[in-house]
């Protein structure tokens, strides 16, 4: 009985993923008017990530929150976002830590701010 209690104590609650990473991302360059938000949502969903994406009208960037498996978040940040959709010209991807969100929330395209 002590073994099962120890295993239960070391397991995360059932509603929380085993390992989760979340980052806020600002993508700079020619990233508005080129389908970047739709591409980001489709790509993130294909990787199993939760979060959101939106345009920032004030500075012309695209902002996103990416949450999920650390390897998939890293793939999105280091391999996918720097390339973007065909019509985009990404000049920088700036990340900062963020609070993770539950995977059941999925990925959404938010209104421009």
GROMACS elastic network, one bead per residue, 0.5 to 0.9 nm:
[ bonds ]
;  ai    aj funct       b0    kb
    1     4     6  0.54145   500
    1     5     6  0.63702   500
    1     6     6  0.87045   500
    2     5     6  0.50593   500
    2     6     6  0.60770   500
    2     7     6  0.85781   500
    3     6     6  0.51618   500
    3     7     6  0.62111   500
    3     8     6  0.86277   500
    4     7     6  0.50194   500
    4     8     6  0.60819   500
    4     9     6  0.85405   500
    5     8     6  0.50787   500
    5     9     6  0.61257   500
    5    10     6  0.87426   500
    6     9     6  0.50680   500
    6    10     6  0.63713   500
    6    11     6  0.88161   500
    7    10     6  0.52764   500
    7    11     6  0.63427   500
    8    11     6  0.52502   500
    8    12     6  0.81033   500
    8    13     6  0.89079   500
    9    12     6  0.78882   500
   11    14     6  0.83171   500
   11    18     6  0.79835   500
   12    15     6  0.80945   500
   12    16     6  0.62784   500
   12    17     6  0.72978   500
   12    18     6  0.63344   500
   13    16     6  0.55008   500
   13    17     6  0.81259   500
   13    18     6  0.88041   500
   14    17     6  0.75912   500
   15   102     6  0.81464   500
   16    19     6  0.85535   500
   16    20     6  0.87540   500
   16   102     6  0.72141   500
   16   103     6  0.88566   500
   17    20     6  0.62857   500
   17    68     6  0.82732   500
   17    69     6  0.86147   500
   17   102     6  0.78793   500
   17   103     6  0.80744   500
   18    69     6  0.88481   500
   19    68     6  0.77563   500
   19    69     6  0.63437   500
   19    70     6  0.71685   500
   20    67     6  0.68176   500
   20    69     6  0.52162   500
   20    70     6  0.59459   500
   20   100     6  0.68179   500
   20   101     6  0.88162   500
   21    66     6  0.80621   500
   21    67     6  0.55978   500
   21    68     6  0.54898   500
   21    69     6  0.62010   500
   21    70     6  0.50079   500
   21    71     6  0.87110   500
   21    73     6  0.69219   500
   21    74     6  0.89093   500
   21    97     6  0.85332   500
   21    98     6  0.82330   500
   21    99     6  0.81723   500
   21   100     6  0.62977   500
   22    51     6  0.87418   500
   22    65     6  0.70287   500
   22    66     6  0.54619   500
   22    68     6  0.65239   500
   22    69     6  0.87204   500
   22    70     6  0.78914   500
   22    73     6  0.73093   500
   22    96     6  0.88320   500
   22    97     6  0.63660   500
   22    98     6  0.52106   500
   22    99     6  0.59632   500
   22   101     6  0.76982   500
   23    64     6  0.82145   500
   23    65     6  0.57978   500
   23    66     6  0.54916   500
   23    67     6  0.66444   500
   23    73     6  0.78842   500
   23    77     6  0.89175   500
   23    95     6  0.62390   500
   23    96     6  0.55959   500
   23    99     6  0.75661   500
   23   100     6  0.78647   500
   24    63     6  0.72843   500
   24    64     6  0.57423   500
   24    66     6  0.65203   500
   24    67     6  0.89044   500
   24    94     6  0.82400   500
   24    95     6  0.56026   500
   24    96     6  0.52636   500
   24    97     6  0.61073   500
   24    98     6  0.56829   500
   24    99     6  0.88762   500
   25    62     6  0.81221   500
   25    63     6  0.55818   500
   25    64     6  0.51046   500
   25    65     6  0.62153   500
   25    66     6  0.76431   500
   25    77     6  0.79090   500
   25    93     6  0.66311   500
   25    94     6  0.55954   500
   25    96     6  0.66139   500
   25    97     6  0.88609   500
   26    61     6  0.64943   500
   26    62     6  0.57713   500
   26    64     6  0.65617   500
   26    92     6  0.80592   500
   26    93     6  0.58077   500
   26    94     6  0.51432   500
   26    95     6  0.65051   500
   26    96     6  0.87945   500
   27    31     6  0.73121   500
   27    61     6  0.56237   500
   27    62     6  0.51509   500
   27    63     6  0.62764   500
   27    64     6  0.82496   500
   27    81     6  0.75870   500
   27    82     6  0.80972   500
   27    90     6  0.69048   500
   27    91     6  0.77375   500
   27    92     6  0.58782   500
   27    94     6  0.64642   500
   27    95     6  0.88132   500
   28    31     6  0.66590   500
   28    59     6  0.89014   500
   28    60     6  0.74286   500
   28    61     6  0.50131   500
   28    62     6  0.68527   500
   28    89     6  0.84920   500
   28    90     6  0.58276   500
   28    91     6  0.55355   500
   28    92     6  0.50917   500
   28    93     6  0.64022   500
   28    94     6  0.81659   500
   29    32     6  0.84308   500
   29    60     6  0.78438   500
   29    61     6  0.69989   500
   29    88     6  0.76850   500
   29    89     6  0.56562   500
   29    92     6  0.68655   500
   30    33     6  0.81068   500
   30    34     6  0.77149   500
   30    60     6  0.79878   500
   30    61     6  0.81207   500
   30    87     6  0.82479   500
   30    88     6  0.54376   500
   30    90     6  0.61576   500
   30    91     6  0.79297   500
   31    34     6  0.61202   500
   31    35     6  0.78372   500
   31    36     6  0.58718   500
   31    37     6  0.85558   500
   31    55     6  0.86086   500
   31    60     6  0.74603   500
   31    61     6  0.65001   500
   31    62     6  0.65290   500
   31    84     6  0.82501   500
   31    85     6  0.88634   500
   31    87     6  0.83231   500
   31    88     6  0.53451   500
   31    89     6  0.65954   500
   31    90     6  0.66656   500
   32    35     6  0.70847   500
   32    36     6  0.65037   500
   32    37     6  0.81501   500
   32    55     6  0.69334   500
   32    56     6  0.88310   500
   32    57     6  0.88821   500
   32    60     6  0.66359   500
   32    61     6  0.70949   500
   32    62     6  0.71197   500
   32    88     6  0.79804   500
   33    36     6  0.74353   500
   33    87     6  0.88771   500
   33    88     6  0.87122   500
   34    37     6  0.84684   500
   34    85     6  0.73968   500
   34    86     6  0.81157   500
   34    87     6  0.54883   500
   34    88     6  0.58834   500
   35    38     6  0.55144   500
   35    39     6  0.60770   500
   35    40     6  0.85387   500
   35    85     6  0.69793   500
   35    87     6  0.78775   500
   35    88     6  0.81165   500
   36    39     6  0.50597   500
   36    40     6  0.59222   500
   36    41     6  0.85631   500
   36    55     6  0.89454   500
   36    62     6  0.78015   500
   36    84     6  0.67449   500
   36    85     6  0.61963   500
   36    87     6  0.86201   500
   36    88     6  0.71681   500
   37    40     6  0.50634   500
   37    41     6  0.61882   500
   37    42     6  0.86264   500
   37    53     6  0.60415   500
   37    54     6  0.64546   500
   37    55     6  0.74909   500
   37    62     6  0.75339   500
   37    64     6  0.89030   500
   37   109     6  0.66609   500
   37   110     6  0.89242   500
   38    41     6  0.52029   500
   38    42     6  0.61774   500
   38    43     6  0.85237   500
   38    53     6  0.86573   500
   38   109     6  0.74138   500
   39    42     6  0.51943   500
   39    43     6  0.59892   500
   39    44     6  0.84279   500
   39    84     6  0.73649   500
   39    85     6  0.62390   500
   40    43     6  0.51452   500
   40    44     6  0.59034   500
   40    45     6  0.83879   500
   40    52     6  0.88692   500
   40    53     6  0.71820   500
   40    64     6  0.85398   500
   40    76     6  0.89669   500
   40    80     6  0.87396   500
   40    81     6  0.77021   500
   40    84     6  0.76826   500
   40    85     6  0.83964   500
   40   109     6  0.88834   500
   41    44     6  0.52025   500
   41    45     6  0.60339   500
   41    46     6  0.85270   500
   41    51     6  0.86688   500
   41    52     6  0.73835   500
   41    53     6  0.70454   500
   41   107     6  0.62788   500
   41   108     6  0.66814   500
   41   109     6  0.68321   500
   42    45     6  0.52213   500
   42    46     6  0.61610   500
   42    47     6  0.87655   500
   42   107     6  0.86821   500
   43    46     6  0.50810   500
   43    47     6  0.64050   500
   43    48     6  0.87890   500
   43    49     6  0.87267   500
   43    76     6  0.79721   500
   43    80     6  0.80214   500
   44    47     6  0.51346   500
   44    48     6  0.63000   500
   44    49     6  0.51195   500
   44    50     6  0.71944   500
   44    51     6  0.83102   500
   44    66     6  0.76522   500
   44    72     6  0.86478   500
   44    73     6  0.85276   500
   44    76     6  0.72201   500
   44   107     6  0.73056   500
   45    49     6  0.55316   500
   45    50     6  0.71494   500
   45   106     6  0.75421   500
   45   107     6  0.65298   500
   46    49     6  0.76119   500
   47    68     6  0.88833   500
   47    69     6  0.88532   500
   47    72     6  0.61331   500
   47    73     6  0.82784   500
   47    75     6  0.88120   500
   47    76     6  0.81119   500
   48    68     6  0.71197   500
   48    69     6  0.79646   500
   48    72     6  0.77431   500
   48   103     6  0.80350   500
   48   106     6  0.83589   500
   49    66     6  0.63499   500
   49    67     6  0.55611   500
   49    68     6  0.50105   500
   49    69     6  0.73325   500
   49    72     6  0.73743   500
   49    73     6  0.72561   500
   49   103     6  0.69716   500
   49   106     6  0.71547   500
   49   107     6  0.70281   500
   50    65     6  0.79962   500
   50    66     6  0.60435   500
   50    67     6  0.51251   500
   50    68     6  0.62839   500
   50   100     6  0.87377   500
   50   101     6  0.69190   500
   50   102     6  0.72174   500
   50   103     6  0.52741   500
   50   104     6  0.76191   500
   50   105     6  0.64218   500
   50   108     6  0.81457   500
   51    64     6  0.72571   500
   51    65     6  0.50051   500
   51    67     6  0.58487   500
   51    68     6  0.87029   500
   51   100     6  0.85413   500
   51   101     6  0.69734   500
   51   102     6  0.87946   500
   51   103     6  0.82652   500
   51   105     6  0.74821   500
   51   106     6  0.63626   500
   51   108     6  0.64762   500
   51   109     6  0.88471   500
   52    63     6  0.83913   500
   52    64     6  0.54832   500
   52    65     6  0.53284   500
   52    66     6  0.69782   500
   52   106     6  0.83534   500
   52   107     6  0.52535   500
   52   109     6  0.55800   500
   52   110     6  0.64900   500
   53    62     6  0.70984   500
   53    63     6  0.57069   500
   53    65     6  0.65385   500
   53    66     6  0.85882   500
   53   107     6  0.80748   500
   53   108     6  0.65892   500
   53   109     6  0.50643   500
   53   110     6  0.58905   500
   53   111     6  0.86193   500
   54    61     6  0.87837   500
   54    62     6  0.57806   500
   54    63     6  0.54742   500
   54    64     6  0.63957   500
   54   108     6  0.88689   500
   54   109     6  0.59880   500
   54   111     6  0.59899   500
   54   112     6  0.55062   500
   54   113     6  0.74882   500
   55    58     6  0.89496   500
   55    60     6  0.70980   500
   55    61     6  0.61430   500
   55    63     6  0.62217   500
   55    64     6  0.87855   500
   55   110     6  0.80649   500
   55   111     6  0.73136   500
   55   113     6  0.65317   500
   56    59     6  0.60366   500
   56    60     6  0.55910   500
   56    61     6  0.53161   500
   56    62     6  0.57696   500
   56    63     6  0.68019   500
   56   112     6  0.57761   500
   56   113     6  0.51629   500
   57    60     6  0.52863   500
   57    61     6  0.73300   500
   57    62     6  0.87386   500
   57   112     6  0.64380   500
   57   113     6  0.59167   500
   58    61     6  0.81100   500
   58   113     6  0.75907   500
   59    62     6  0.89482   500
   65    98     6  0.75664   500
   65   100     6  0.87074   500
   66    73     6  0.64508   500
   66    76     6  0.83957   500
   66    77     6  0.87932   500
   66    98     6  0.85809   500
   66   100     6  0.80444   500
   66   101     6  0.86733   500
   66   107     6  0.85773   500
   67    70     6  0.81326   500
   67    72     6  0.89062   500
   67    73     6  0.66317   500
   67    98     6  0.84818   500
   67    99     6  0.82580   500
   67   100     6  0.54241   500
   67   101     6  0.61799   500
   67   102     6  0.80336   500
   67   103     6  0.76436   500
   68    71     6  0.85189   500
   68    72     6  0.70014   500
   68    73     6  0.63277   500
   68   100     6  0.74264   500
   68   101     6  0.79960   500
   68   102     6  0.82597   500
   68   103     6  0.68789   500
   69    72     6  0.53085   500
   69    73     6  0.61940   500
   69    74     6  0.86255   500
   70    73     6  0.50963   500
   70    74     6  0.60732   500
   70    75     6  0.85336   500
   71    74     6  0.50896   500
   71    75     6  0.61156   500
   71    76     6  0.86922   500
   72    76     6  0.62073   500
   72    77     6  0.86252   500
   73    76     6  0.51765   500
   73    77     6  0.62335   500
   73    78     6  0.85881   500
   74    77     6  0.51000   500
   74    78     6  0.58427   500
   74    79     6  0.78516   500
   75    78     6  0.53745   500
   75    79     6  0.52594   500
   75    80     6  0.65178   500
   75    81     6  0.86878   500
   76    79     6  0.57162   500
   76    81     6  0.58536   500
   76    82     6  0.86178   500
   77    80     6  0.62421   500
   77    81     6  0.55014   500
   77    82     6  0.72172   500
   77    93     6  0.74147   500
   77    94     6  0.89766   500
   77    95     6  0.81157   500
   78    81     6  0.67187   500
   78    82     6  0.65796   500
   78    93     6  0.84323   500
   79    82     6  0.61717   500
   79    83     6  0.70869   500
   80    83     6  0.56061   500
   80    84     6  0.60848   500
   81    85     6  0.86155   500
   81    90     6  0.78840   500
   81    93     6  0.72133   500
   82    89     6  0.85451   500
   82    90     6  0.58008   500
   82    91     6  0.76384   500
   82    92     6  0.70815   500
   82    93     6  0.65086   500
   83    86     6  0.79480   500
   83    88     6  0.75988   500
   83    89     6  0.74890   500
   83    90     6  0.65130   500
   84    87     6  0.80844   500
   84    88     6  0.59860   500
   84    89     6  0.76070   500
   84    90     6  0.70564   500
   85    88     6  0.55661   500
   85    89     6  0.85849   500
   86    89     6  0.82376   500
   90    93     6  0.76383   500
  100   103     6  0.89089   500
  101   104     6  0.85090   500
  101   105     6  0.72983   500
  102   105     6  0.58106   500
  102   106     6  0.79871   500
  103   106     6  0.57315   500
  103   107     6  0.86178   500
  105   108     6  0.86145   500
  110   113     6  0.87458   500
